Amino acid sequence: MTNYKNQLPKAVEMHFQATNSDDPEAFLSIFAEHAVVMDAGKVYHGKPAIKEWCEREYFGVHLRLEVINAVSVTGEIVVTAKCDGDYNKAGLPDPLFLDFHFSMDGDKITRLCNVISSNSRAIPLPQPVAAFYYASDILDESLLSGCFEEEVMMIDEGKAYHGPKSVSGHILEANRSAKVMTEITNSIEKNGETVVTAIISGDFDGSPVPLDFHFTLNEDKIKNLNIIVAGE
């Protein structure tokens, strides 16, 4: 995982500059003709759709973005930014932090996915662990499966799941059905594990709940994951 905060690609940097200076023409110029944007559960294909989207969701509400952190993870550039503007803030975290997931082809953005950030505090995480949370946030099964070894085992609520497909399927189904939001609050190395503490909230009994994610890593893959209530 490489930190890009001070060396963002020109198109990614322009995304934030154009937003903050109310320049929709410059904003649109950074996207490839057939780029895809995913935002607030909706998908926009191609420049005409992206133009309508940005005029409504960015420039129509005078969106302002303060870059907090940026990393390169599994082929994407993920930028965390603090957001403000005249948008409807009801039901949203205050302050609001979003992760902007950029995919590039040359000097153009081909894919942008915006989601509420699980790591608004920019806590340093090992590459496969960071990828795990980024993939979970954007509900990307392929990206999430790629975080795990073929023999991975996960234990969640006392039940074991084996293999990347089973593990990623369980995580994404739980996140979708309960509309889960994650806030990472801490990460430590303990007894050969990376232990990430996070507040999990959503449409489930007992929300919110603090959980400890115990990751055992093998080089750039997750070998084992045990999810328990924090402090147990």
N, C-alpha and C positions, 0 to 999 in steps of 0.2 A: 504494500500500500504506500503510494507516494503522495506527499502533501503538495498540493498545487496552489495553495492560498496566494502566494506571491508571484505565480507564473501561470496564470490561467491562459488557455488558448484565446486568440483574439476574438473569435466569435462568442465564446462564453463570457469573456469580459464585456463585450458589447451588449450582450443580453442585459446585464445589470446597468451599464452606463445608459443605454437607450431607455430603459425603464425609468430610471431616476431623473432623466432629463426630458421625459415626455416626447420621445422621438420615435413614433411608430414606423416611419419609413426605414430608419436605420435598424430598428428591431427586426422587421420583416426580412431585411437583406441578409441576415445571418443564417436563414433556413434554406435547406435544399428544396427544390421544387416539389418533391413528393415526401417531404418530412411529415412526421407524425407527432402530435402533441397529446398527452394524456393529463388531464387536470380535473379534479373534483369528480372522478368517476366517469368522465366523458372523454371520447376520443375524437380528435380533429385531424383529418387527412388532407394534406396538400396546402399550398400557400393561401388560396382563397379562404379556406376554412380557418386557417391559423390567423389570417388577417382579421376576420370577424371576431374570433376569440380574443385576441390581444387587445383590440379596440374596446371590447366590453369588459374583460376581466383584469386588464392591466391599466390601460390609459383612461378608460372611462371612470375608474375609481381612484386615479392618481396613486397607483401602487408605488411604494418605496421599499427598496430592498437593501439591507446592510449585510454584506458578506461576513460570516463568522468563521467559516472553515471550508476547506475544499480538499478533496482527496481523489486519487485515481484508484478505482477498485474494479477488478474483473472487466476491464475494457470500457468502463464508464468513468466520466468525471462527475462526482457528486459534490455539489456546492450547498452548504447550509447557510441560510440567510434569515435574518430577523425581518419581519414584514410589518408594514403599516400602510394606511390609506383609508379611503372612504368606503370600503367594502363593508358588508353586513358582518359584524363581529359576533353576533349571537351564536352561542354554542361552540365557539372556537377558543383555544387556549389564549391567554393573555399574559405575557406577549406570545405572539405566534411565530414559530420557527418552521420553515419549510425546507425540505431537501429537493433540490433541482437535479435530476438525473439526466445528464447530457450524453448522447452518442454522436460521434463525429465521423464524417467522411471528408478527408482533406480539411478545407477551411470552412465547411458548412455543417450545421447541426442537422442530423437526420432524424433524431428522436429526442423528445424532452418529456419527462414524466415528473410531475410535481406532487409531492405528498408531505403530510405533516411529519416533521423530523422526529425520529426516536432518539437522536443523539444531539439535541440542541446545545448541550454543554460541551460539545466537541471533545469528549473523553477519548483519549488514544486507545485504540483497539487493535489486536492482531488482525492481519488482512482477512483471513477466513471468517473471523467473528464479525468484523465490520460488514463483510459481504452478506453474512447471514441476516443481519438486521436490515440492511438495505433491500435485500431480496424479499424479506418478509413484509416490509413496508409497502413495496410496490406490487406484491402478490405475483412475483415472477417465479414460476415453478422451475424453469430451466436454470435460472441463475441460482436459485436456492439449492436445487439438487447438486449443482456443481460445487457447492461448499463442502460436501461430505465425501468421505472415503466410501468405497463400495461396501465395506463391512461395518459401516456406522451403526451404532445402537443409540437410541434415545429413550429415556424414561421420563414420562410426563404423567402426573397424577397416578403414579404407581404402575402404569402400563408401559410395556416395552414395545418399541417400534424398530424394525431392522431394515437397513438398506435405504439409499437416498430417496427412492420413490415413495416408500412408506412414510419416512420421516417428514419429507417436504409436503406430502399430501396432507398429513395430519395437521401440520402447522398452518398451512394455508387455509384449510377448511375451517379450523378453529378461528383464525383471524377474520375470515370472510363472514362467517355466521354470527360472530359476536361483535363485529365491527371494532376489532381490537385496536387500541392505540397504545404505544409503548414509549416510556420515557426512561432512558438510561440514566442512572444516578451515580454509578460507581463501577470500577473495574479493578480487580487486584489479581496478582499471581499468588496461588496458594497450593502447596503440595503438588506441584506439577500441573495444576489446572489454571485456566483463566476463568475467574468467577465474576460474572457481570450481574449487578443488581439493577433491576428495572421495575418501575411502577407500571402495571398492566391495568388498563381500564377498558370498558366496553359494555355490551349488553349481556351481562352474566351476573349471577348471584355473587355478592361479596365484592363487587367492583367498587373502588380500585383495590388491587392487591399487590404487595411487593413480592417479587420473585427473584430467586438466585438461579442464574443459568451457569452450570458447571460445565465448561468446555474442556475436553482433552484433545489436544492438537497433535497431528503428525505432519510436520513441515507445513504445507500450505492447505491442508485439509482438516476437517473436523472428524475426529475418530469416535468420540463419545460425547453425549450431551445428557445431563441430568437436570431437570427443572423441578425446583422445590420452593416452598414458601420461604422467603428470606428469613435467615436466622435459625432455621431448623437444623 
